[in-house]
Amino acid sequence: MNSRNIFRIVLGLLLAFSGTGHLTWSRVEFLTQVPPWVPLNPDLTVVLSGVAEIMLGLALIFLWKWKTLVGWATAIFFILIFPGNISQYVNGVDGFGLDTDKARLIRLFFQPLLVLWSLWATGAWKAWKNRNK
């Protein structure tokens, strides 16, 4: 098994674990990340994003034949939820131990890394670069 596959599976496990947390033990913490402008009930937003994370995580692990598509879907998901992290920083909302502006700001720099991780580990970026060859 090559390193990309290992990183793809690890990312899938992390997403499935985090998604399960949305639905159970970390539900209240995830509520802190729902921006006030989201038009859905915050609890529903947490549940839906948790279900999406579980589905993406399982897809990263088991749908290896479609890993490129799943990689793009995962990257897009990370981009779509980024406003929640920004909102948590801008509004100074504590959650997940992020109880200072500095901690919330540092966290913002990890979201792009997740996007890159999903694109690299699934070969999605490489496939896009080589699409016309």
KAVEN-V724882 format. One record per helix or strand of 2 or more residues. SS is the DSSP state (H for helix, E for strand). FROM is the first residue (numbers start at 1). LEN is the number of residues. If there is no record, write none. Layout:
ss = <SS	SS>
from = <FROM	FROM>
len = <LEN	LEN>
This chain:
ss = <H	H	H	H	H	H>
from = <3	27	42	64	101	124>
len = <21	5	21	27	21	6>
